[in-house]
Amino acid sequence: MDYLHGFDSKEQDRLIHQAQFLEPYVYTGVDFKKVNRLLEVGCGVGAQSKILLKRFPKIQITGVDFSSAQLHVAAQYLKRPISDGRVHLLQQDAQRLDLVYKKYDAAFLCWFLEHVPEPLKVLKQVRKHLKPGAQIVLTEVFNQALFMEPYSPNYLKYWFEFNELQWTMKGHPFIGAQLGHLLKEAGFKSINVEFRPLHFDSRDPKQRAEFIEFFFQILLSAEPKLRDKNKVSEDMVRQMYKEVEIAKKAKDSVFFYSFARATAIR
């Protein structure tokens, strides 16, 4: 599976930072205190796994990912919990899971379905491996929701190309809005979908600047692929840097993004 952001060490470090930076927002409302066996699909470098282990000391995680490069990093990052028997990593295609049916008490997928060609297949596979009554928790992007003031034309053009490239790679940059439908089609019940806004303005300029920079790094992680395909130019990227610096410092600057959280029962 191709990956919009690539698999180099810089990107792998970014994923760990991303998980830590967004932890207060991603994990609000996530309660796995009664979960023993957790299935984490798309575990990547183990960034979310480490947070899950910290927050829920009783869980055992089976982490699945398609990328051997990501799993290699995860094996080092989670070396201690792996040796303690709390984490088991497997290289598998999430659209064709080969695990024991009805084994897991819960499933956790975070920033993953956006990269999968057939997310419904993944959800159907996950459901087969959950115990009856087990919960699935999904956190996903909704890239239509991005807004930044002052008006930043190069930033917005780049963002369009970012999403267009992900779409042509058979990804789903707007999948947050589709989660309810997908869970229903996969056979889940008690489905709940909500949107979590990240909204920062002059009331908290420090946090606003931090989020603008954080999100900018997400955009830049796709620059090599965008440049290779001639989707963005050196001048556009240079102008985008300037726009971001202005937005980080402008008194009336605003940053808004919203991601989706969905839960359901098997």
C-alpha positions in Angstrom: 0.0 0.0 0.0 1.3 3.4 -0.9 1.4 6.1 1.8 0.9 9.8 1.2 3.4 10.8 3.9 6.2 8.3 3.1 8.1 5.9 5.3 11.4 7.8 6.1 12.7 8.3 9.6 11.6 11.9 9.7 8.0 10.9 9.0 8.2 8.2 11.6 9.3 10.7 14.2 6.6 13.0 13.1 4.0 10.3 13.8 5.2 9.9 17.3 5.1 13.6 17.9 1.7 13.8 16.4 0.3 11.2 18.7 1.7 13.0 21.7 0.6 16.4 20.6 -3.0 15.4 19.9 -3.4 13.0 22.9 -5.6 15.3 24.9 -8.0 15.7 22.0 -7.9 12.1 20.6 -8.4 10.4 23.9 -11.2 12.5 25.4 -14.1 10.0 25.9 -12.0 6.9 25.2 -12.5 4.4 28.0 -10.9 1.0 27.7 -10.6 0.3 31.5 -12.6 -2.9 31.2 -10.8 -4.1 28.1 -8.3 -6.9 28.3 -7.6 -7.7 24.6 -7.5 -4.7 22.3 -7.1 -4.9 18.5 -5.3 -1.8 17.1 -5.6 -1.8 13.3 -3.1 0.4 11.5 -0.8 0.6 14.5 2.1 2.0 12.4 5.1 3.0 14.4 3.3 2.2 17.7 2.7 5.9 18.6 -0.9 5.4 19.7 -0.1 2.0 21.2 2.3 3.5 23.7 -0.4 6.1 24.8 -3.0 3.3 25.1 -0.7 1.2 27.3 0.0 4.2 29.5 -3.7 5.2 29.9 -5.0 1.6 30.3 -2.4 -0.5 32.2 -4.4 -3.7 32.0 -4.8 -4.0 28.3 -3.0 -6.3 25.9 -2.7 -4.9 22.4 -2.5 -6.8 19.1 -1.2 -4.3 16.7 -1.6 -4.9 12.9 0.0 -2.9 10.1 0.8 -3.6 6.5 4.2 -1.8 6.5 7.3 -3.7 7.6 9.1 -0.4 7.8 6.6 1.0 10.3 6.5 -2.2 12.3 10.3 -2.3 12.5 10.1 1.1 14.3 7.2 0.0 16.5 9.2 -3.1 17.6 11.9 -0.8 18.9 9.6 1.9 20.3 7.5 -0.7 22.1 10.4 -3.0 23.1 9.6 -3.1 26.8 5.9 -3.8 26.6 6.5 -6.4 23.8 9.0 -8.2 26.1 6.4 -8.0 28.9 3.8 -9.6 26.7 1.5 -6.6 26.6 2.0 -6.0 22.8 2.0 -8.4 19.9 2.8 -6.9 16.4 1.6 -8.5 13.2 2.2 -7.6 9.6 -1.1 -8.0 7.8 -3.4 -6.4 5.3 -6.3 -4.9 7.4 -8.6 -5.7 4.5 -7.8 -9.4 4.9 -7.1 -10.0 8.6 -5.9 -13.4 9.7 -6.7 -13.5 13.4 -8.9 -15.5 15.8 -12.6 -14.6 15.3 -14.5 -13.0 18.2 -11.3 -12.8 20.3 -11.1 -9.0 21.1 -12.9 -6.9 23.7 -12.5 -3.7 21.7 -10.9 -2.2 18.5 -9.1 1.1 18.1 -8.4 2.7 14.7 -6.8 6.2 14.6 -5.9 8.2 11.4 -6.0 5.0 9.5 -9.0 4.5 7.2 -8.1 7.7 5.3 -5.2 5.7 3.8 -7.1 2.5 3.0 -8.5 1.8 -0.5 -11.6 -0.1 0.8 -12.4 1.0 4.4 -15.7 -0.9 4.4 -13.7 -4.2 4.0 -11.5 -3.2 7.0 -14.5 -2.5 9.2 -16.2 -5.8 8.2 -12.9 -7.6 9.0 -12.6 -5.9 12.4 -16.1 -6.8 13.3 -15.5 -10.5 12.7 -12.7 -10.4 15.2 -14.6 -8.6 18.0 -16.6 -10.4 20.7 -20.3 -9.7 20.7 -21.0 -6.4 22.5 -17.4 -5.2 22.0 -16.8 -1.6 21.1 -14.9 -0.1 18.1 -13.5 3.4 18.4 -12.5 5.4 15.3 -10.8 8.7 15.0 -10.6 10.0 11.4 -9.9 13.1 9.3 -12.4 15.4 7.7 -10.2 17.6 5.6 -13.1 19.7 4.2 -13.1 21.4 7.6 -9.8 23.3 7.5 -9.9 27.1 7.8 -7.2 29.6 8.4 -7.2 33.4 8.6 -5.6 35.5 7.3 -6.5 34.3 3.8 -3.6 32.2 2.6 -4.0 31.3 -1.1 -0.8 29.2 -1.6 -1.6 27.3 1.6 -5.1 26.5 0.3 -3.9 25.6 -3.2 -1.3 23.2 -1.6 -4.1 21.8 0.6 -6.2 21.1 -2.4 -3.4 19.2 -4.1 -2.6 17.4 -0.9 -6.2 16.0 -0.7 -6.4 15.5 -4.5 -3.2 13.3 -4.4 -4.5 11.3 -1.5 -7.7 10.7 -3.4 -5.9 9.6 -6.6 -3.9 7.2 -4.3 -7.3 5.6 -3.4 -7.3 7.3 0.0 -10.2 9.1 1.7 -9.4 12.6 2.9 -13.0 13.3 3.9 -13.8 9.9 5.5 -14.8 11.4 8.8 -18.2 12.3 7.4 -18.7 8.8 6.1 -18.0 6.8 9.3 -21.7 6.4 10.3 -22.6 4.9 7.0 -19.6 2.7 6.8 -20.2 1.3 10.3 -23.8 0.6 9.5 -22.9 -1.2 6.3 -20.3 -3.3 8.2 -23.0 -4.5 10.6 -22.2 -2.5 13.7 -24.9 -1.2 16.1 -25.4 1.7 18.5 -23.4 3.9 16.2 -22.4 7.4 17.3 -20.5 10.0 15.2 -19.4 13.4 16.5 -17.1 16.0 15.2 -14.3 17.4 17.5 -13.4 21.0 16.6 -9.9 22.4 17.0 -10.6 26.2 17.1 -7.9 28.7 18.1 -7.9 32.4 17.9 -6.5 35.5 19.8 -7.9 34.1 23.1 -4.9 31.7 23.2 -2.2 32.9 20.7 0.4 30.5 22.0 -1.8 27.4 21.4 -3.0 28.9 18.1 0.6 29.3 16.8 1.4 25.7 18.0 -1.5 24.2 16.1 -0.7 26.2 12.9 2.8 24.9 13.0 1.8 21.4 13.8 -0.7 21.3 11.0 1.8 22.8 8.6 4.2 19.9 9.3 1.5 17.5 8.3 1.2 19.4 4.9 4.9 19.4 4.4 5.2 15.6 5.1 3.5 15.1 1.7 5.8 17.6 -0.2 8.2 15.0 -1.7 5.3 13.1 -3.3 3.6 16.3 -4.4 6.8 17.7 -5.9 7.6 14.4 -7.7 4.2 14.5 -9.4 4.6 18.2 -10.2 1.5 19.1 -8.2 3.2 21.9 -6.3 6.1 24.2 -7.2 9.1 25.4 -5.2 7.6 28.9 -5.3 4.2 27.8 -4.0 5.9 26.1 -1.0 8.1 29.1 -0.4 5.0 31.4 -0.4 3.2 29.0 1.8 6.0 29.2 4.4 5.5 33.0 4.5 1.7 32.7 4.8 2.1 30.3 7.8 4.5 32.6 9.5 2.1 35.5 9.1 -0.8 33.4 10.4 1.2 32.3 13.5 1.9 36.0 14.5 -1.1 38.0 13.3 -3.3 39.3 16.1 -6.6 38.4 14.4 -5.4 35.0 13.1 -7.7 32.0 13.3 -7.1 28.3 12.9 -9.9 25.8 12.7 -10.0 22.1 11.9 -12.5 19.4 12.9 -11.9 15.6 13.0 -14.5 12.9 13.5 -14.9 10.4 16.3 -17.1 7.4 15.9 -18.0 4.6 18.2 -20.1 1.5 17.7 -20.9 -1.9 19.1 -20.4 -5.3 17.5 
